[in-house]
Amino acid sequence: MELSEREVARMVKLGHIGQNMDVLDAPCGHGRHANILAAQGYSVVGVDRDERFLANAADGARTMGVDVDYRQVDLREMSFTAEFDVAVSWYSSFGYFDDETDRDILRRYRQALRPGGRFLLDMHSPYRHVPSMRANHDRHVDVLRRGEDMAVEIHELDAEASRCFSEKITVLNGKVERAGFSVRMFTAPEIVEWFRTAGFSDARVMDEDGGTFTISSRRLVVLGTA
């Protein structure tokens, strides 16, 4: 909860989210941000395509005594029109499809905003894993262990395609599961061009604290204005 509260504080600051604003959290996952935003008085709609995530999010909202409008919606099928003051996509939830599809999703975020509304997009920095990959045979490995359970993520960067390919190996109660995915990586000028092509009047990049984006930044954050 403490981490989620810190992240929401960043959202509010970087997205200039004011009182009585309507907020779209897409995708909302387990609702850890949407529920806190609702507890702070914002009107929140959370969308995700995973019904299990939405069920967990709704349970969390009930536990906290807050009201969030959760809906099962695939990002590729969002059809909101000028309904929100702010839209948020937090922690690398963008770039999992081909470029044409991702550009269309970005246009759908733009369409969801009222004039002057803002879209806050948080992503991995394209430079984050490079030093570790170069030192580890072009791979970066993250390991999380809790007792006998373990999660290992192996990341490889395709520089030509500008995509990070990842394999996640989970050991839970002695059972091993594997899953693979890839996500698009963006340089600052490239993602700004995408925002403007999607119809945003302005877009600027920053680091996770709202400062200047540099090669040492952990996150690449984009604020687009409708």
Residue pairs with C-beta under 8 A, 6 or more apart in sequence:
1 32
4 32
4 33
4 36
5 36
7 33
7 90
7 91
8 33
8 36
8 37
8 40
10 208
10 209
10 210
11 17
11 33
11 37
11 88
11 90
11 120
12 37
12 40
13 210
14 120
14 206
14 210
14 221
14 223
15 86
15 88
15 118
15 120
15 223
16 86
16 118
17 23
17 37
17 42
17 85
17 86
18 85
19 41
19 42
20 41
20 43
21 42
21 43
21 85
21 86
22 42
22 43
22 44
22 45
22 83
22 84
22 85
22 86
23 34
23 37
23 42
23 43
23 44
23 45
23 84
23 85
23 86
23 87
23 88
24 44
24 45
24 47
24 80
24 83
24 84
24 86
24 87
24 88
24 112
25 31
25 33
25 34
25 37
25 44
25 45
25 46
25 47
25 87
25 88
25 90
26 46
26 47
26 48
26 73
26 75
26 78
26 87
26 88
26 89
26 109
27 47
27 48
27 49
27 53
27 75
27 89
27 93
28 34
28 46
28 47
28 48
28 53
28 54
28 57
28 70
29 48
29 50
29 53
29 57
29 93
30 53
30 56
30 57
30 60
31 46
31 53
31 54
31 56
31 57
31 58
31 60
31 61
31 68
31 70
32 60
33 88
33 90
34 44
34 46
34 57
34 61
34 68
34 70
35 57
35 60
35 61
35 64
35 66
35 68
37 44
38 44
38 61
38 64
38 66
38 67
38 68
39 64
39 66
44 68
44 69
45 68
45 69
45 70
45 71
45 83
45 84
46 54
46 57
46 68
46 69
46 70
46 71
47 70
47 71
47 72
47 73
47 75
47 78
48 54
48 57
48 70
48 72
48 73
49 72
49 73
49 74
49 75
51 72
54 70
54 71
54 72
57 68
57 70
58 68
58 70
61 67
61 68
61 70
75 105
75 108
76 97
76 101
76 104
76 105
76 108
78 105
78 108
78 109
78 111
78 112
79 108
79 111
80 108
80 111
80 112
81 111
81 112
82 111
82 112
82 113
82 114
82 115
83 112
83 114
84 112
84 113
84 114
84 117
85 113
85 114
85 117
85 118
86 113
86 117
86 118
86 119
86 120
87 109
87 112
87 113
87 117
87 118
87 119
87 120
88 119
88 120
89 109
89 119
89 120
89 121
89 122
90 120
90 122
91 122
92 122
92 123
92 124
92 183
94 102
94 105
94 106
94 121
94 123
94 184
95 102
95 123
95 183
95 184
95 185
95 186
96 102
96 181
96 182
96 183
96 184
97 105
99 184
102 184
103 194
103 197
103 198
106 194
106 195
106 198
107 198
107 199
109 119
109 198
109 224
110 119
110 198
110 199
110 200
110 224
110 226
111 199
113 119
113 226
114 226
115 226
116 225
116 226
117 225
117 226
118 223
118 224
118 225
118 226
119 195
119 200
119 222
119 223
119 224
119 226
120 221
120 222
120 223
121 191
121 221
121 222
121 223
121 224
122 208
122 219
122 220
122 221
123 186
123 191
123 219
123 220
123 221
123 222
124 164
124 183
124 185
124 219
124 220
125 213
125 215
125 217
125 218
125 219
125 220
126 162
126 185
126 186
126 187
126 220
127 215
127 216
127 217
128 218
129 140
129 155
129 157
129 164
130 157
132 140
133 139
133 140
133 155
133 156
133 157
138 156
138 157
139 154
139 155
139 156
140 154
140 155
140 156
141 152
141 153
141 154
141 155
142 152
142 153
142 155
143 150
143 151
143 152
143 153
144 150
144 151
144 152
145 151
148 171
148 174
149 171
149 172
149 173
150 170
150 171
151 168
151 169
151 170
151 171
152 168
152 169
152 170
153 166
153 167
153 168
153 169
154 166
154 167
154 168
154 169
155 164
155 165
155 166
156 164
156 165
156 166
157 163
157 164
157 165
157 185
158 164
158 165
162 184
162 185
162 186
163 182
163 183
163 184
163 185
164 182
164 183
164 185
165 180
165 181
165 182
166 180
166 181
166 182
166 183
167 178
167 179
167 180
168 178
168 179
168 180
168 181
169 176
169 177
169 178
170 176
170 177
170 178
170 179
186 194
186 220
188 205
188 213
188 220
191 203
191 205
191 220
191 222
192 203
192 204
192 205
192 222
195 203
195 222
195 224
196 203
198 224
199 226
200 224
200 225
200 226
201 225
201 226
202 224
202 225
203 222
203 223
203 224
203 225
204 222
204 223
205 213
205 220
205 221
205 222
206 212
206 213
206 221
206 222
206 223
207 213
207 214
207 217
207 218
207 219
207 220
207 221
208 217
208 218
208 219
208 221
210 221
211 217
213 220
213 221
